[in-house]
Amino acid sequence: MRVARSALVLCLAAVAAAAQAGTVAVTFAENGPFADAGRAAGEQEANLRVIAHHLQSLGERHLPADQTLRIEVTAVDLAGEPRPSFRRGGDVRVANGRADFPRIGLRYSLESNGRVIKSGDETVTDLDYAHRIGVRRTSDSLPYEKQMLDRWFRTQFLAAH
């Protein structure tokens, strides 16, 4: 009984936190260069979905409820280079740490109560992505890009709070 109550309290706290979260609306430019987001259409769609979901989760965790972040992804160049993998039946990304660093073009505006409080258009990059500790050991999809977007988000939207 005590465990059930604790679980219920944790669930209610999570719901309350989610209700207070800001929102992130992610779109993708129609003519954006997404050629390096995946060779096959399904792979590209899945990778773009991962990027959108990650940006949305950052907003839910860190933005106040009265803020909305609108992001248009204008370009995607994933870390590493795709190489054929005959064992896996598709491509595998090989990250060598040279000129294959991740780059994501973003156009954004942060709104609070209907008023734009910050906006920009930039290309987020991580030249040193291959030397980051802990990323190589994950089975999570797009770990270098997620870590890069985490740093960008903290710098742009959490430093001022």
Residue, then its C-alpha position, 0 to 999 in steps of 0.5 A: m500500500r505504501v509503495a502504491r501511494s509513493a508511486l501515485v505521488l510521483c505520478l502526480a508530481a510528474v503530471a504537475a511538472a508537465a503541466q507547467a512545462g513550456t512548449v517547443a514547436v519544431t518544423f523542417a524547412e521544405n527545401g532544407p539540405f537534409a541529404d545527410a540525415g539518412r540515405a533512405a527516406g525512412e531513415q531520414e524521416a526517423n532521424l528528423r523525428v528524433i531531432a524534433h522529439h529531442l528539442q521538444s523534450l528539452g523545452e518540456r524540461h526547461l522552459p517555463a509554462d508561459q514560453t513557446l519556442r518555435i524552431e525551424v530546422t533548416a539543415v541537417d548534417l549528422a556526425g560521421e559518414p555513412r558506410p555500407s554494412f553488409r552484416r546489418g543490411g544497411d548503412v552504419r555511421v562511422a565517426n572519425g572525428r575529422a571533418d565529419f562533425p555534426r551540423i544543424g541549421l536552426r531558425y528560432s524564436l522564443e515567445s513569452n505571452g505572445r511576445v518574441i523575447k529572443s530569436g536567431d538563425e544559426t548553424v549549431t556545430d560541434l567540432d570536438y564531438a568525437h572527443r566527448i566522454g560517454v557518447r560512444r558507449t550509448s546505443d541511443s540514436l543520434p547521441y552526438e547531435k543530441q549532446m550538441l543540441d543540449r549544449w546549444f539549448r543551455t547556452q541560448f535559453l538557460a543561461a539567462h534564467 
